[in-house]
Amino acid sequence: MYLTTLRGAHGVPDGLLAAMFEARKQIFVDLLGWDLPVLAGRYEVDQFDDPRATYLILTDESGQHLGSARLLETERPHILDTLFPKLCEDAVPKGPTTQEITRFALDRHQNARRRRRVRDTLVCALADHALASGIEAYTGVAEIAWLQQILAFGWDCEPLGLPREHGATLLGALRIAIKPETPMLLARAGLVPEPIVTLRPIRHAA
């Protein structure tokens, strides 16, 4: 697999960003039925997809999107503090070394075994990115089924409050502490990433 780290998005995207935004639309809007903005009928892009967002994108040899995640700085508006602060029993975790994981997306045109391998690879890539970037914690909001998976990954993860009803589902917030031993904990819990070729990060201007 190939990992590319991109910074920033603006307007209707092209190239690798386009593939990611199109996959997000297919997953979160078409499959899950979330009420989200869609550009040009193809791309799921919201108000948090701005020049300060960071994207980790996994592709195959042909450049096809396999999985991706968006990271938001918590000292700026982000999903937990803007849309779901009531999911936190105490204050929303914020700070220069805390980022929020959002739009964790696995391309839907993969079988279950392949999706599991892409999932494991992306989770491990997020841990490695944090260790390389000085990120000490991730936060996130997740539906209950995905929340339970995240909690079972073996890393130092804790709920920030009790799950709450949101439409027809339950949502919960969590905080993941990232430490030098995090990759070992993920491996011990059974996450098996594929080897990654890291491509040169590209910065996209607004």
C-alpha positions as CSV (number, residue, x, y, z in Angstrom):
1,M,0.0,0.0,0.0
2,Y,1.0,3.6,-0.5
3,L,0.5,6.3,2.1
4,T,0.2,10.0,1.2
5,T,-0.2,12.8,3.7
6,L,-2.0,15.9,2.3
7,R,-2.6,19.2,4.0
8,G,-5.5,21.4,3.1
9,A,-8.4,21.3,0.6
10,H,-10.4,24.0,-1.2
11,G,-13.3,24.0,-3.6
12,V,-14.0,21.1,-5.9
13,P,-11.0,18.8,-5.6
14,D,-9.0,16.9,-8.2
15,G,-6.5,14.0,-8.2
16,L,-6.0,12.1,-5.0
17,L,-8.2,14.4,-2.9
18,A,-11.0,13.9,-5.5
19,A,-10.8,10.1,-5.0
20,M,-11.0,10.5,-1.3
21,F,-13.9,12.9,-1.3
22,E,-15.8,10.7,-3.8
23,A,-15.2,7.7,-1.6
24,R,-16.5,9.6,1.4
25,K,-19.7,10.5,-0.4
26,Q,-20.2,6.8,-1.4
27,I,-19.7,5.7,2.2
28,F,-21.2,8.4,4.4
29,V,-24.0,9.7,2.2
30,D,-24.9,6.9,-0.1
31,L,-24.4,3.9,2.2
32,L,-24.9,5.3,5.7
33,G,-27.4,8.0,4.8
34,W,-25.8,10.9,6.7
35,D,-27.1,14.4,5.9
36,L,-23.9,15.9,4.6
37,P,-23.1,18.5,2.0
38,V,-22.2,17.2,-1.5
39,L,-20.3,19.1,-4.1
40,A,-21.1,18.5,-7.8
41,G,-23.1,15.5,-6.9
42,R,-19.9,13.5,-6.3
43,Y,-17.8,14.8,-3.4
44,E,-18.6,14.9,0.3
45,V,-16.9,18.0,1.5
46,D,-17.9,19.9,4.7
47,Q,-16.9,23.1,6.5
48,F,-14.0,21.4,8.2
49,D,-12.2,20.5,4.9
50,D,-10.2,23.7,5.0
51,P,-6.5,24.5,4.5
52,R,-5.6,23.4,8.0
53,A,-7.0,19.9,7.7
54,T,-4.6,17.0,7.3
55,Y,-5.5,13.8,5.3
56,L,-3.9,10.4,5.5
57,I,-4.7,8.5,2.3
58,L,-3.9,4.8,1.5
59,T,-3.9,3.8,-2.2
60,D,-3.0,0.7,-4.2
61,E,-0.3,0.5,-6.9
62,S,-2.7,2.1,-9.4
63,G,-3.5,5.1,-7.1
64,Q,-7.0,3.8,-6.3
65,H,-8.3,5.0,-2.9
66,L,-8.4,2.2,-0.3
67,G,-8.8,4.1,2.9
68,S,-8.4,7.6,4.5
69,A,-8.8,9.7,7.5
70,R,-9.0,13.4,8.2
71,L,-7.2,15.1,11.2
72,L,-8.4,18.4,12.6
73,E,-6.6,20.7,15.0
74,T,-8.5,20.9,18.3
75,E,-7.6,24.5,19.0
76,R,-9.7,25.4,16.0
77,P,-13.4,24.4,15.4
78,H,-13.8,20.7,15.0
79,I,-16.6,18.2,15.1
80,L,-16.5,17.3,18.8
81,D,-16.5,20.8,20.1
82,T,-18.7,22.3,17.4
83,L,-21.4,19.7,16.9
84,F,-21.2,17.2,19.8
85,P,-19.8,18.8,22.9
86,K,-22.5,17.2,25.0
87,L,-20.9,13.8,24.4
88,C,-18.2,14.8,26.8
89,E,-18.8,14.5,30.5
90,D,-16.1,17.1,31.2
91,A,-14.6,19.7,29.0
92,V,-13.8,18.8,25.3
93,P,-10.1,17.9,25.2
94,K,-8.1,20.5,23.2
95,G,-4.5,21.5,22.8
96,P,-1.6,21.8,20.4
97,T,-0.8,18.1,20.8
98,T,-4.4,16.8,20.5
99,Q,-6.0,16.3,17.1
100,E,-9.4,14.9,16.1
101,I,-9.7,11.9,13.8
102,T,-12.7,12.3,11.5
103,R,-14.0,10.7,8.3
104,F,-12.3,7.4,8.8
105,A,-13.3,5.8,5.5
106,L,-12.6,2.4,4.0
107,D,-13.5,2.1,0.3
108,R,-16.7,0.1,0.0
109,H,-15.7,-1.7,-3.1
110,Q,-13.5,-4.2,-1.2
111,N,-14.3,-7.5,0.3
112,A,-14.4,-7.9,4.1
113,R,-10.9,-9.4,4.4
114,R,-9.4,-6.6,2.3
115,R,-11.3,-3.9,4.3
116,R,-10.0,-5.4,7.6
117,R,-6.4,-5.2,6.3
118,V,-6.8,-1.6,5.1
119,R,-8.4,-0.7,8.4
120,D,-5.5,-2.2,10.4
121,T,-3.0,-0.4,8.1
122,L,-4.7,2.9,8.5
123,V,-5.0,2.7,12.3
124,C,-1.3,1.9,12.6
125,A,-0.5,4.7,10.1
126,L,-2.4,7.1,12.4
127,A,-0.4,6.0,15.4
128,D,2.9,6.3,13.5
129,H,1.9,9.8,12.2
130,A,1.1,10.9,15.7
131,L,4.5,9.7,17.0
132,A,6.3,11.4,14.1
133,S,4.4,14.7,14.5
134,G,4.3,15.3,18.2
135,I,0.6,14.4,18.6
136,E,0.0,13.0,22.0
137,A,-3.7,12.3,21.8
138,Y,-6.5,11.8,19.3
139,T,-10.2,12.5,20.0
140,G,-13.1,11.4,17.9
141,V,-16.9,10.9,17.6
142,A,-18.2,7.5,16.5
143,E,-21.4,5.5,16.1
144,I,-21.6,2.8,18.8
145,A,-20.5,-0.2,16.6
146,W,-17.4,1.6,15.4
147,L,-16.8,3.0,18.9
148,Q,-16.7,-0.6,20.2
149,Q,-14.1,-1.5,17.6
150,I,-11.9,1.4,18.4
151,L,-12.0,0.6,22.1
152,A,-10.9,-3.0,21.3
153,F,-7.8,-2.0,19.3
154,G,-5.6,-2.4,22.3
155,W,-4.3,1.2,22.6
156,D,-4.8,3.5,25.5
157,C,-8.4,4.6,24.7
158,E,-11.2,5.9,27.0
159,P,-14.8,7.1,26.5
160,L,-15.3,10.8,27.2
161,G,-18.9,10.2,28.4
162,L,-21.9,8.0,28.0
163,P,-23.1,7.4,24.4
164,R,-26.2,9.5,23.4
165,E,-28.9,9.0,20.9
166,H,-28.5,10.8,17.6
167,G,-31.3,10.1,15.2
168,A,-31.6,6.3,14.9
169,T,-28.1,5.5,16.3
170,L,-26.0,6.0,19.4
171,L,-22.9,8.3,19.3
172,G,-20.0,8.4,21.7
173,A,-16.8,10.4,22.1
174,L,-13.4,9.1,23.0
175,R,-9.8,10.0,23.6
176,I,-6.8,8.0,22.5
177,A,-3.5,8.5,24.1
178,I,-0.6,8.0,21.8
179,K,2.6,6.8,23.4
180,P,5.8,5.1,22.1
181,E,4.4,1.7,23.0
182,T,1.2,2.3,21.1
183,P,2.3,0.4,17.9
184,M,3.2,-2.6,20.1
185,L,-0.2,-2.5,21.8
186,L,-2.0,-2.4,18.4
187,A,0.1,-5.4,17.3
188,R,-0.6,-7.3,20.5
189,A,-4.4,-6.8,19.9
190,G,-4.1,-8.4,16.5
191,L,-3.9,-5.5,14.1
192,V,-1.8,-6.6,11.1
193,P,-0.9,-3.7,8.8
194,E,0.4,-4.2,5.3
195,P,3.9,-2.8,4.4
196,I,3.6,0.9,3.5
197,V,5.5,2.9,0.9
198,T,5.3,6.5,2.1
199,L,5.0,9.0,-0.7
200,R,6.3,12.6,-0.4
201,P,3.8,14.8,1.5
202,I,2.1,17.4,-0.7
203,R,0.8,20.7,0.6
204,H,-2.3,22.1,-1.1
205,A,-2.9,25.8,-1.0
206,A,-6.3,27.2,-0.5
